[in-house]
């Protein structure tokens, strides 16, 4: 292993890793927010709205992220949507992640006992209050492990953004491999960076789950 090569390309790799974290973070937050809105609309929307959202979910889940990204980046200009590589990548991650997050939230909402919801309605709570004080807190506890798991999956999907020249870690690793022919070092760095990111997300998710569960137990 040539440490001189790693030292030479370290700043470039670190910049790529920073962009990877940024893309993952923005894509996850926006995808989760959109997924939550979809889940709520499916629960409280009219039948046509639920029908259209289900079609959206099935289309996005049934097609590869690479295909979606190509359609968005290269097909977008045909309908007047011209995006640079980074905004297109962020929008692509948001769209790709939203139906999965929506299904996770939906399963979390369904795990809330119907008796508690009926009791809240019986004492005069409005639906927005029920959502804020009952459905979201209890549903989040049930959905949290799945949310963390899919967030980890999204970290690995960021490598596909290199196809449209987003200068994230995979793009920089490919550039390093092409310029130096040191494929072992380049891919080892890629694996270690992603392992560290996944481990950090997993530990953070476990801590959040522990704190939320402890808080709910104390309230009871």
N, C-alpha and C positions, 0 to 999 in steps of 0.2 A: 504494500500500500504506500503510495507516494503522498506523504504529508505536505510536501511543498505545493503540490497541486491543490490540495484542499485549502491550504493557507492562502494561496493566490486567489481562489474563487470564493473564499468565505464571505466577503462583503456582498457579492452578487447573490449567493445562496441565501444569506440572511434577509436580503431585500425580498427575494422571492418567497421566503417563508412568511415574512410579514404580510405580503399581499395575499398569500394563501389564507392566513388567519383572518384578515380583513374580509375577504370574499366569503369565507365560511361563516363568520360572525354576522355579517349583513344579510347573507342569504338565509341563514337560520332564523334570525329575528323576524325578518320580513315574511318568510315562508310560514313561520309559526303564527304570526299575526293574521295573515291571510287565511291560513287554515282554520284559525279560531272563528273568524267571521263566516267562513263557509260552513263550519259545523253548527254555528248558531242559526244561520239561515236555513240549513237543512232541518233543524229542529223546529223553528218557529215560522219559516216561510210558507208561502202558498205551494200548492201542488206543482204548478208549472215551474216555480223557482227551484224546488227540490229536484224536479226532473232534469232541468238544465244543469244544475250543479252536479248531479250524478253523472251526466254525460261528460262534463269537464273532468271529473275525477277519473272516470274509466279511460278517457283518451290519454290523459297525462300519465297515469299509472301503466297503461298498456303500451307505451312507446318509450324507446331508450332515450336517456338524457342527451346523448350525442346527437340524435336525430332532431330533438327539440331545439338544441342549441344551433344547429345548422339552419333550421327553418327560421329561427328568430334572427340570427345574425346575417345570413345571406339572403333569406327570403323577405326579411322585413322591409328593405328598400322598395320592393315591388308594391307595397301598400303604403309607402310614405314613412315607414319607421326606420330611420337611419340612426344607428347607435354605434358608438365606439366599442372596442373590444371589452373593456372593463364594465361599463354599464350593461352591455348585453349579457355578460357573464353573470352579473348580479341579478338581473331580471330573470335570466334563465334558471338560476338556482332557486329563486323565489317561486317561480311558477312550478318547477319540478317538485319542490318540497311541500308546497301548500296542500295538495290532495292527501298526501301521506299524513301530514300533521292534522288535517281535518278528520281523517278516519280515526286517528289516535284520540283526538278530543271527543269525537262522537262516542267511542267506546268508553271513555272516562265519564261522560255525562250519563250514559246508560247504566253505569255502575252505581250511580247515586240512587239510594232506595226511593222508590216512588212514594212510599208512605211519608217520608220527610218533606217531599215536595207538596204533597196534598195537605199535610199539616200546615205548611207555610202559607198555602193559599187559604186555608180555613181561618187563619188568624188575620187575614187581610193583607198579606204581602203582595205587592204587584210583581209582575214577571221580571222587570229589570232588577228589582231588589232580590228576588229569588236567584237570578243569574249571578249577581254580584256577591251575595252572602252565602249561598248554598251550593249552586251548581258548579261555579268555578272553583271554589276552594276544595270541595270534596272530589270533584272530577279531576282536578289537577293531581291530587294524591294518587289516584288510581292510574292516571296517564303518565306520571313522571318517568318511570323506568323506560317506557316505550319512547317517550320524547327524547330522553338522553340517548337511547340506542340509535334512533334515527338521526339525531344530531351528529353522532359519530359516523354514520354512513355518509352524511353530507360532506364530512371532511375529506373523504376519499373521492367523492365525486368532483371535487375542485380540480383534480388533475386534468379533467376533460377540458377545462377552460383553456389549457395550453393550445388546443387545436385552433382556437380563434385568436391566438397570439396574446392572450392575457399573460403578463410576465410573472406568473406565480411560480411556485417551487418547481413543478414538473417542467415548465418551460426553461427555467434556468439550468436544471439538471441536464436536460436534453442538449442545451447549448454547450454546457461544460463537456459532455460526452463527445459531442461533434468536434469540438476544438482540440481536445486533448487525447481522445481515444481511451480515456481511463473510465471504462464503464463500471468497473467494480466499485471504485471510490464514489462515483456519482450516484449510483443506485443505493449504495450503503447509506449515504447521507440522506437520500430521499426516505428510505425505510426508517432511519433513526428519528428524523424530524417528525414523521407522521406517527410513529410509535409514541413519542413524547407528547404530541398533541392529543392523541386518543387517550393516553393515560391520564393526562390532566383533566380532560372532559369527564372521564369516568369517575375520578376522585371527587371532582366538584359536584357531579350529579349525586353521588352517594352522600355527600355532606348535606346537600340541599334536602334530599329525601329524609335523612335522619332528623334534621332540624324541623321540617314541616310536620313529620309524624310526631315528634316530641311536643310540638306546639299544640297539635290537635288533642293529644292525650292529656296535656295540662288543662286544656279548655273543658274536656269532659270531666 
